[in-house]
C-alpha cells in the first residue's frame, strides 16, 4: 500500500486517480468510478466528485493508497 499526501483537506476522487497515474485522463477516471471499479474505505463508491480526505483508503485494480496530510 502506498501513501499520497494532500493539502487543503480533500481531493476529488477522479483527480486522485489521475494524480496517481492509475488512469490516463479524466474521462477514463469518471468511467471507472461509474463502472464500480473503485473502492473507497472498502466499499464500492460511484460518486465521481467524492471528496477523499486524509485517512481514507482508495483501491483500484489491485492497488491501494492511503491519504495523508
Rosetta blueprint (number, residue, H / E / L):
1 X L
2 X E
3 X E
4 X E
5 X E
6 X L
7 X L
8 X L
9 X L
10 X E
11 X E
12 X E
13 X H
14 X H
15 X H
16 X H
17 X H
18 X H
19 X H
20 X L
21 X L
22 X L
23 X L
24 X L
25 X L
26 X H
27 X H
28 X H
29 X H
30 X H
31 X H
32 X H
33 X H
34 X H
35 X L
36 X L
37 X L
38 X E
39 X E
40 X E
41 X L
42 X L
43 X E
44 X E
45 X L
46 X L
47 X L
48 X L
49 X L
50 X L
51 X E
52 X E
53 X E
54 X L
55 X L
56 X L
57 X E
58 X E
59 X E
60 X E
61 X L
62 X L
63 X E
64 X E
65 X E
66 X E
67 X E
68 X E
69 X L
